[in-house]
C-alpha cells in the first residue's frame, strides 16, 4: 500500500519507518526546503523511549541528549526560591529519561527511515477522494494518487484543514503563548540545569546547550501578547516581559538579533475522529496535548506506531485499520490532554499566591519519598505497546 505522509517532524518519519518495516510504501512530503534544525529541548521518556529502543536509535539519542540534573527557580535577584533534583526521577526510570533537542530527535527518526522517498519543499495542498484511494494535489503542481494520505504536519495542519475543515472548529486555546529561541555566547550558564524566573502570568527560562548556545523559553498568558503578525512578535514579547527583572532585560536584548524565533499560542486539538475516508491524522494534527504538556513527542511516536500496526494487522483494510487506531488510543490520549490542562499554573500562574503554591510544590517534589512515589506515578504510562510483529 502506498501512503503519503505530510510532515517530517516526529510522527511522520516514525510512521514511515513502521510502514516500510511491515511491507508498505510510504512517501514523505515536507513544506520546508531542508530538515529543520534548532528548536526547543524536550524531555523524553516512557512509551516514546521504548519505541526509540525498538527502532534502534537509542545509541544516537544518548550521544545527543542532556542528562539534566536540576530545576532551579529564582527570584528577581537571582536567589533560588525553589528547586528539584531530577536525578532520583531518572534513577526510578532506570536511566530511560533524557532531555534532547526536538530537531535532534527528528533527525534520528528521519535517519532511521533512510531510503524512504522524501520530497523537501513540496507539501500536500489539496485532496480529491478517488474511490479506494485519494489524489494528492501537491504544492509544486503535481497530482499523485495514494491508497492513504496521513497528516503529520503539526498543530496548524494543512491536511486536517483539507479533510475536516478550518482549525477554529477543533482548536481549544489554553490561554497562553510560548516563544523559544537560541542565544549564542550568553554569559550566564548553569550546566544541566533548567533555570527559570516566574512572576504572575509570565515565565522565563534558560538551558545551557553545547557550543556556547543557550536555549530560552518564554511563556505568558495570552492577554499580554494577543496574536501579533510575525513582524510584530518580538515587539509583543518586549511589551509582555519588559518590566521583569533578573536576566530578562539581557535576554530580550539578545532576542532582537535572533532570526529563528518560535512563537505560537498554546492549544489543544479535539476531533470527534482522526480519519475521514482515506485521510488520517497523527500527532499534534490529530490530538495536540499542547507544548506545555511535555510528552507530545512520545504521543506522536505512539500514534504513528499504532496506526502502522493496525493497518498491518487489518491486512490493508484501511477502514478497519483506521477505526482500530482510533479506538485503541482515544481514551489514553484524552487523559494526557486533560493532565496537560493543569500545567498552565506551573509555567504561568495567574496570581502571586499561585506562584507561592507552585514553588512549594516544586520543593515538595525534592523530598525523596515524594519524588519516588508521586513523580514516578505521574511519569508512568498506563498503556502497553501492542505487538504487531506477528500479525
Secondary structure, DSSP 4 states (H G I P E B T S, - for coil): -EEEEE--SSHHHHHHHHHHHTT-EEEEEESSSS------EEEEEHHHHHHHHHHT-HHHHHHH-B---EEEEE-TTS-EEEEEESHHHHHHTTT-EEEEEHHHHHHHHHHHTTTS-EEETB-EEEEEEETTEEEEEETTS-EEEESEEEE---TT-HHHHHHH--GGGTEEEEEEEEEEEEEET-S---TTEEEEEEETTEEEEEEE-GGGEEEEEEEEEGGGT----GGGHHHHHHHHHTT--TTHHHHHHHHTT-S--EEEEEEEE--S-SEETTEEE-HHHHH---GGGS-HHHHHHHHHHHHHHHHHHTTT-HHHHHHHHHHHHHHHHHHHHHHHHTTHHHHS-SSHHHHHHHHHHHHHTTSHHHIIIIIHHHH--S------TT-
